[in-house]
Amino acid sequence: MTNVGNETYRLDTSRIRF
């Protein structure tokens, strides 16, 4: 997985959790 994809995944998860 690329860094961009991983970062995007974290941001998406953060939006869902918070």
PDBQT receptor file of N, H, CA, C and O in Angstrom, charges set to zero:
ATOM      1  N   MET A   1       0.853  -1.210   0.000  1.00  0.00    +0.000 N 
ATOM      2  CA  MET A   1       0.000   0.000   0.000  1.00  0.00    +0.000 C 
ATOM      3  C   MET A   1       0.882   1.252   0.000  1.00  0.00    +0.000 C 
ATOM      4  O   MET A   1       1.897   1.299   0.695  1.00  0.00    +0.000 OA
ATOM      5  N   THR A   2       0.501   2.244  -0.766  1.00  0.00    +0.000 N 
ATOM      6  H   THR A   2      -0.324   2.206  -1.331  1.00  0.00    +0.000 HD
ATOM      7  CA  THR A   2       1.307   3.455  -0.845  1.00  0.00    +0.000 C 
ATOM      8  C   THR A   2       1.049   4.358   0.355  1.00  0.00    +0.000 C 
ATOM      9  O   THR A   2       0.036   4.218   1.039  1.00  0.00    +0.000 OA
ATOM     10  N   ASN A   3       1.960   5.271   0.602  1.00  0.00    +0.000 N 
ATOM     11  H   ASN A   3       2.783   5.385   0.046  1.00  0.00    +0.000 HD
ATOM     12  CA  ASN A   3       1.798   6.185   1.736  1.00  0.00    +0.000 C 
ATOM     13  C   ASN A   3       0.530   7.020   1.576  1.00  0.00    +0.000 C 
ATOM     14  O   ASN A   3      -0.196   7.245   2.545  1.00  0.00    +0.000 OA
ATOM     15  N   VAL A   4       0.269   7.473   0.366  1.00  0.00    +0.000 N 
ATOM     16  H   VAL A   4       0.858   7.290  -0.421  1.00  0.00    +0.000 HD
ATOM     17  CA  VAL A   4      -0.921   8.291   0.123  1.00  0.00    +0.000 C 
ATOM     18  C   VAL A   4      -2.177   7.502   0.459  1.00  0.00    +0.000 C 
ATOM     19  O   VAL A   4      -3.078   8.020   1.119  1.00  0.00    +0.000 OA
ATOM     20  N   GLY A   5      -2.243   6.262   0.015  1.00  0.00    +0.000 N 
ATOM     21  H   GLY A   5      -1.511   5.841  -0.521  1.00  0.00    +0.000 HD
ATOM     22  CA  GLY A   5      -3.414   5.427   0.290  1.00  0.00    +0.000 C 
ATOM     23  C   GLY A   5      -3.569   5.201   1.777  1.00  0.00    +0.000 C 
ATOM     24  O   GLY A   5      -4.676   5.258   2.312  1.00  0.00    +0.000 OA
ATOM     25  N   ASN A   6      -2.433   4.940   2.456  1.00  0.00    +0.000 N 
ATOM     26  H   ASN A   6      -1.534   4.893   2.021  1.00  0.00    +0.000 HD
ATOM     27  CA  ASN A   6      -2.496   4.694   3.895  1.00  0.00    +0.000 C 
ATOM     28  C   ASN A   6      -2.962   5.947   4.621  1.00  0.00    +0.000 C 
ATOM     29  O   ASN A   6      -3.791   5.865   5.527  1.00  0.00    +0.000 OA
ATOM     30  N   GLU A   7      -2.440   7.101   4.236  1.00  0.00    +0.000 N 
ATOM     31  H   GLU A   7      -1.766   7.168   3.500  1.00  0.00    +0.000 HD
ATOM     32  CA  GLU A   7      -2.833   8.363   4.875  1.00  0.00    +0.000 C 
ATOM     33  C   GLU A   7      -4.317   8.638   4.647  1.00  0.00    +0.000 C 
ATOM     34  O   GLU A   7      -5.031   9.052   5.560  1.00  0.00    +0.000 OA
ATOM     35  N   THR A   8      -4.768   8.403   3.425  1.00  0.00    +0.000 N 
ATOM     36  H   THR A   8      -4.188   8.066   2.683  1.00  0.00    +0.000 HD
ATOM     37  CA  THR A   8      -6.183   8.630   3.109  1.00  0.00    +0.000 C 
ATOM     38  C   THR A   8      -7.053   7.719   3.946  1.00  0.00    +0.000 C 
ATOM     39  O   THR A   8      -8.112   8.125   4.427  1.00  0.00    +0.000 OA
ATOM     40  N   TYR A   9      -6.602   6.471   4.122  1.00  0.00    +0.000 N 
ATOM     41  H   TYR A   9      -5.742   6.141   3.732  1.00  0.00    +0.000 HD
ATOM     42  CA  TYR A   9      -7.381   5.512   4.906  1.00  0.00    +0.000 C 
ATOM     43  C   TYR A   9      -7.500   5.987   6.342  1.00  0.00    +0.000 C 
ATOM     44  O   TYR A   9      -8.567   5.880   6.946  1.00  0.00    +0.000 OA
ATOM     45  N   ARG A  10      -6.402   6.516   6.898  1.00  0.00    +0.000 N 
ATOM     46  H   ARG A  10      -5.535   6.603   6.407  1.00  0.00    +0.000 HD
ATOM     47  CA  ARG A  10      -6.430   7.015   8.277  1.00  0.00    +0.000 C 
ATOM     48  C   ARG A  10      -7.394   8.189   8.389  1.00  0.00    +0.000 C 
ATOM     49  O   ARG A  10      -8.182   8.259   9.332  1.00  0.00    +0.000 OA
ATOM     50  N   LEU A  11      -7.335   9.107   7.433  1.00  0.00    +0.000 N 
ATOM     51  H   LEU A  11      -6.695   9.050   6.666  1.00  0.00    +0.000 HD
ATOM     52  CA  LEU A  11      -8.226  10.268   7.468  1.00  0.00    +0.000 C 
ATOM     53  C   LEU A  11      -9.678   9.818   7.381  1.00  0.00    +0.000 C 
ATOM     54  O   LEU A  11     -10.535  10.330   8.101  1.00  0.00    +0.000 OA
ATOM     55  N   ASP A  12      -9.957   8.852   6.490  1.00  0.00    +0.000 N 
ATOM     56  H   ASP A  12      -9.261   8.436   5.905  1.00  0.00    +0.000 HD
ATOM     57  CA  ASP A  12     -11.330   8.364   6.332  1.00  0.00    +0.000 C 
ATOM     58  C   ASP A  12     -11.795   7.716   7.629  1.00  0.00    +0.000 C 
ATOM     59  O   ASP A  12     -12.921   7.946   8.069  1.00  0.00    +0.000 OA
ATOM     60  N   THR A  13     -10.930   6.904   8.246  1.00  0.00    +0.000 N 
ATOM     61  H   THR A  13     -10.015   6.717   7.889  1.00  0.00    +0.000 HD
ATOM     62  CA  THR A  13     -11.294   6.233   9.502  1.00  0.00    +0.000 C 
ATOM     63  C   THR A  13     -11.523   7.266  10.605  1.00  0.00    +0.000 C 
ATOM     64  O   THR A  13     -12.443   7.125  11.410  1.00  0.00    +0.000 OA
ATOM     65  N   SER A  14     -10.686   8.303  10.639  1.00  0.00    +0.000 N 
ATOM     66  H   SER A  14      -9.939   8.418   9.984  1.00  0.00    +0.000 HD
ATOM     67  CA  SER A  14     -10.835   9.337  11.668  1.00  0.00    +0.000 C 
ATOM     68  C   SER A  14     -12.184  10.035  11.523  1.00  0.00    +0.000 C 
ATOM     69  O   SER A  14     -12.846  10.321  12.520  1.00  0.00    +0.000 OA
ATOM     70  N   ARG A  15     -12.589  10.307  10.290  1.00  0.00    +0.000 N 
ATOM     71  H   ARG A  15     -12.050  10.074   9.481  1.00  0.00    +0.000 HD
ATOM     72  CA  ARG A  15     -13.873  10.989  10.072  1.00  0.00    +0.000 C 
ATOM     73  C   ARG A  15     -15.019  10.125  10.564  1.00  0.00    +0.000 C 
ATOM     74  O   ARG A  15     -15.986  10.636  11.130  1.00  0.00    +0.000 OA
ATOM     75  N   ILE A  16     -14.918   8.811  10.352  1.00  0.00    +0.000 N 
ATOM     76  H   ILE A  16     -14.133   8.396   9.892  1.00  0.00    +0.000 HD
ATOM     77  CA  ILE A  16     -15.996   7.913  10.779  1.00  0.00    +0.000 C 
ATOM     78  C   ILE A  16     -16.023   7.816  12.303  1.00  0.00    +0.000 C 
ATOM     79  O   ILE A  16     -17.092   7.876  12.911  1.00  0.00    +0.000 OA
ATOM     80  N   ARG A  17     -14.846   7.666  12.925  1.00  0.00    +0.000 N 
ATOM     81  H   ARG A  17     -13.978   7.617  12.431  1.00  0.00    +0.000 HD
ATOM     82  CA  ARG A  17     -14.787   7.503  14.379  1.00  0.00    +0.000 C 
ATOM     83  C   ARG A  17     -15.163   8.800  15.078  1.00  0.00    +0.000 C 
ATOM     84  O   ARG A  17     -15.894   8.793  16.068  1.00  0.00    +0.000 OA
ATOM     85  N   PHE A  18     -14.654   9.923  14.553  1.00  0.00    +0.000 N 
ATOM     86  H   PHE A  18     -14.060   9.929  13.749  1.00  0.00    +0.000 HD
ATOM     87  CA  PHE A  18     -14.935  11.195  15.215  1.00  0.00    +0.000 C 
ATOM     88  C   PHE A  18     -16.059  11.917  14.486  1.00  0.00    +0.000 C 
ATOM     89  O   PHE A  18     -16.449  13.014  14.887  1.00  0.00    +0.000 OA
TER      90      PHE A  18
